[in-house]
């Protein structure tokens, strides 16, 4: 009978995996409660769901729908950061955090690779991937067209 050997996973990969796991869990659980908070007090939102659902199903254009917002127009990217007292801003933030889990996991993993494991090649690749994710988040890099 052949003896099984224990797989040695680098600690940086464990750090990445654990970070991604917990960020995903927190974002998913928060995502379960966000619609409840949004619908519990429709007036405490940037876009009142009762009004915009009617506008969406009524066939209005995006510009017309954004006209129902507090500012009367599209508020720009990452507008939720300016409206953190609103329930739908928390939902937007959870979506961003859930989508950026790769960046959130890569940062501590790259730091550990650089300073503890001394794996410069993997750390450099991680930094490049982090940069690509960050540029996508802020809107500089757009592969969707």
C-alpha positions in Angstrom: 0.0 0.0 0.0 1.3 3.4 -1.0 1.7 6.0 1.7 0.0 9.3 1.0 2.1 12.4 1.3 0.7 15.6 2.8 0.4 18.5 0.3 2.3 21.6 1.4 0.3 24.7 0.4 2.2 27.9 0.7 0.9 30.2 3.4 0.3 33.1 1.0 -2.2 30.9 -0.9 -3.9 30.0 2.4 -4.1 33.7 3.2 -5.7 34.4 -0.2 -8.1 31.6 0.1 -9.3 32.4 3.6 -9.6 36.1 2.8 -11.7 35.4 -0.3 -13.8 32.9 1.6 -14.7 35.3 4.4 -15.2 38.3 2.2 -17.6 36.3 0.0 -19.5 35.0 3.0 -19.9 38.5 4.5 -21.0 40.0 1.2 -23.5 37.2 0.6 -25.0 37.4 4.0 -25.2 41.2 3.7 -26.7 40.8 0.3 -29.6 38.8 1.9 -30.5 41.6 4.2 -30.0 44.5 1.8 -33.3 44.1 -0.1 -35.2 43.9 3.2 -33.7 47.2 4.4 -34.3 48.8 1.0 -38.0 47.8 1.0 -38.6 48.4 4.7 -38.1 52.1 4.2 -38.4 53.0 0.5 -38.0 56.7 1.1 -34.5 56.1 2.7 -33.0 55.2 -0.7 -31.2 57.2 -3.5 -33.8 55.6 -5.8 -37.2 54.8 -4.3 -37.9 51.2 -5.4 -41.6 51.8 -5.6 -41.1 54.6 -8.2 -38.2 53.1 -10.2 -39.8 49.6 -10.5 -42.8 51.3 -12.1 -40.5 53.4 -14.3 -38.5 50.3 -15.4 -41.6 48.2 -16.2 -43.2 51.2 -17.8 -40.4 51.2 -20.4 -38.7 54.5 -19.4 -35.1 55.2 -20.5 -32.2 55.1 -18.0 -32.0 58.9 -18.1 -35.7 59.2 -17.1 -35.3 56.6 -14.4 -32.2 58.5 -12.9 -34.4 61.6 -13.0 -36.2 60.1 -10.0 -33.0 60.1 -7.9 -32.4 62.7 -5.2 -30.1 64.6 -7.5 -32.4 64.3 -10.5 -29.7 62.8 -12.6 -27.2 60.0 -12.7 -24.8 60.4 -9.8 -21.7 58.9 -11.3 -19.6 55.9 -10.5 -19.3 54.9 -6.8 -21.9 57.4 -5.8 -22.9 55.2 -2.9 -19.9 56.4 -1.0 -21.5 59.8 -0.6 -24.8 58.4 0.6 -23.9 55.9 3.3 -27.0 56.7 5.3 -29.1 55.2 2.5 -30.1 51.5 2.4 -29.5 51.1 -1.3 -26.0 52.5 -0.9 -25.2 49.6 1.5 -26.5 47.2 -1.1 -24.2 48.8 -3.8 -21.2 48.7 -1.4 -21.8 45.0 -0.8 -21.9 44.3 -4.5 -18.6 46.2 -5.0 -17.0 44.3 -2.1 -18.3 41.0 -3.4 -17.0 41.7 -6.9 -13.6 43.0 -5.7 -12.9 39.9 -3.5 -10.0 39.0 -5.7 -8.3 42.3 -5.0 -9.1 42.2 -1.3 -7.6 38.7 -1.1 -4.5 39.5 -3.3 -3.2 42.4 -1.3 -2.4 40.5 1.9 -1.2 37.5 -0.1 1.2 39.6 -2.2 2.5 41.3 1.0 3.2 37.9 2.6 4.8 36.6 -0.6 7.1 39.6 -0.9 8.3 39.9 2.7 8.0 36.4 4.2 8.1 33.8 1.4 10.5 36.0 -0.8 8.7 34.7 -3.9 9.3 37.8 -6.1 7.9 36.3 -9.3 4.5 35.3 -7.8 4.4 38.6 -5.9 5.0 40.6 -9.1 2.2 38.6 -10.9 -0.1 39.3 -8.0 0.7 43.0 -8.1 0.0 43.1 -11.8 -3.4 41.3 -11.3 -4.2 43.6 -8.4 -3.5 46.6 -10.6 -5.7 45.3 -13.4 -8.6 44.7 -10.9 -8.1 48.2 -9.4 -8.1 49.8 -12.8 -11.3 48.0 -13.6 -12.9 49.1 -10.4 -12.2 52.8 -10.9 -13.3 52.5 -14.6 -10.0 53.1 -16.4 -9.9 49.5 -17.8 -13.2 48.4 -19.4 -13.3 45.1 -21.4 -17.1 45.2 -21.7 -17.0 48.0 -24.4 
